[in-house]
Amino acid sequence: MKKSVLVRLIKIFLKIRDENYPSLTRLLREVSYEIGRVSERTLKRDLYTLKYEFDLPIGYDRRRGGYYLEEKCDFPFPALSGGEVIALIIATNLLHEFRGTPLEKELGSLEKKLDLFFNDKVSLNPQELEMALSVPISYIKIKTDISSTFEKVFQAIRKKRRLQIEYSSLSSGEKRERKVDPYHLYNFQGVWYFCGYCHLRNEIRDFALDRIEKIQILQETFEFPKDFNIKNYLNQAFRIFKGDKEKIRIRFDSYQARWIRERIWHESQKIEELGNGEVILEIEGNPEEIKRWILGYGSHAEILEPDSLREEIKKELEALLRVYKTV
């Protein structure tokens, strides 16, 4: 059964259940208003389906001129298992990641339909769910409204149209106009990016949507490179930075090693046990990004290789010490 038919059947059932003896004319008018034009023939067929195929106790009161339920009942959806409930919670949290994009309205409508479909059919009530499980997805909330930018990038990807953008670089602080062939939109820790071929740099770059100050879809078209694979591209990064990868070796003391050995930090990782509870993590990644990550572990982590990154960490710590040095 198509989803649109199912939505229509539920609407009709709820109106018969909750309203005061709706007539055929009233049902036709209200259902058509809410979900689009429905013919009288279709509505009569739906009523037949509800009564005889779904076995719902729908009756017709000639004196009142409308439909009613001969006995109290709910729409016959099966109850959800605990695992299905968790899957819906995760899906709902993912929908929230699209707030501030043109998909927000449509996904909000989908969320309401999920509520409609599964109302009172879960094995845990909302209070129990809140106590039992939460699925935080994003960690950063951007201040800029990116809805218009998101829509243009998304359209350009679908139509294979080149973009002209004015982009404010985070590293240099410079604003530059660029022509970009957009390949893919993705979200990292709550921030939306797109990757594409930058004609200024002659390479594939990542662009944060909230740092795009002007954007225009051009008439120029492009073709996706045959050798470009988005999964491989995204997996190049330890987190978000791509390019300038190096093999990096980090020693973690026995305290921190317990957490390091329990996680897969990147597909390139290798872990060497030192026998005293310490471990060496070998990983390929962007040195600047690894530096920021390692500094968060303080004295529990030590860069062993490369020497250049070890020296950068040393200078960073010396500068930090000067900041906190008392006069």
Residue, then its C-alpha position, 0 to 999 in steps of 0.5 A: m500500500k502506498k504511503s499516501v493512501l495510508v495517510r488518507l485512510i488514517k485521516i478519514f478514520l480519525k475524523i470519523r473517530d473524533e468528529n461528530y458524525p461527519s457526512l460524506t460531503r464533509l469528509l470529502r471537503e476536509v480530507s481534500y483540504e488537508i492532503g489534496r483533492v480526493s474524489e467522491r469515488t475514492l473516498k467511498r472506496d476508502l470507507y469500504t477498505l476501512k470497514y471490510e479490509f481493516d475490519l473497523p466498526i464503521g457505521y452510518d447513522r441515517r438520522r444524523g446523516g454521518y459516519y461513526l464508530e460502533e465501538k471504541c477502537d484505534f487504527p490497527f497499527p502493530a505495537l512497536s518493539g523496544g528496538e523499533v522505538i529506539a530507531l525512531i528516536i535516533a531518526t527523529n534526532l537526525l531530522h533535527e540536524f536539518r533545522g535551518t535548511p529548506l528541508e526543515k518544513e518537510l521533515g517536520s511534516l514527516e515527524k508529525k506523520l510518525d506521531l500520527f502513525f504510532n500514537d499510543k502504539v509504543s511499549l514505553n511512554p514518553q516519560e520512560l523514554e526520556m529517562a531511558l535514552s537520549v541521542p545527542i547528535s550535534y555539538i555545535k550550533i551555528k549563528t548564521d541562517i544558512s537556509s538560502t545557501f543550503e538550498k542553492v548548494f543542494q540545487a547546484i549539486r542536483k543540476k550539476r551547475r557551477l557555483q560562484i561564491e564569496y568565501s571567508s577563509l577561517s585560517s587567513g581571514e581573507k574573503r575571496e570569490r571562487k568558482v566551485d563545482p559542488y559535489h556533496l553536502y555533509n554535516f560534521q558536529g552540527v555544522w554544514y559543509f559542502c565539498g567540491y572542486c575549487h577553480l581558484r586552488n585547482e583541487i577539491r576543497d571543503f566549504a562551511l556554509d556559514r562562511i559563504e557570504k555571497i552565492q550564485i548558481l551559474q549557467e556553467t555545468f560540470e561533470f563529476p570526476k569518474d574517480f571521485n568517491i565521496k566515502n573515500y574522500l570523507n574517510q581521508a580525514f581524521r575528523i574534518f581536515k583533509g590533505d597534508k596527511e602524515k603518519i603520526r605516532i602518539r604514546f598514551d600513558s596507562y591511565q588514558a590507554r584504557w580509553i584509547r584501546e576501546r575505540i576505533w579512532h580512524e580506519s588507518q589506526k594501529i595500536e601497539e601495546l607497550g607491556n606497562g599498560e601504555v600504548i602507542l597509537e599510530i594514525e594517519g591524519n592532518p598534523e594540525e588537526i591531530k595537534r588540537w586533538i592531542l592537546g586535549y589529553g594534556s600530560h597523558a599523551e606524547i607525540l613521538e613522531p614526526d619530530s616536526l609535530r612534536e616541536e609544534i606541540k612543545k612551542e604551543l605548550e611553552a606559549l600556554l605556560r607564558v599565558y598562565k605564568t604569574v607576574 
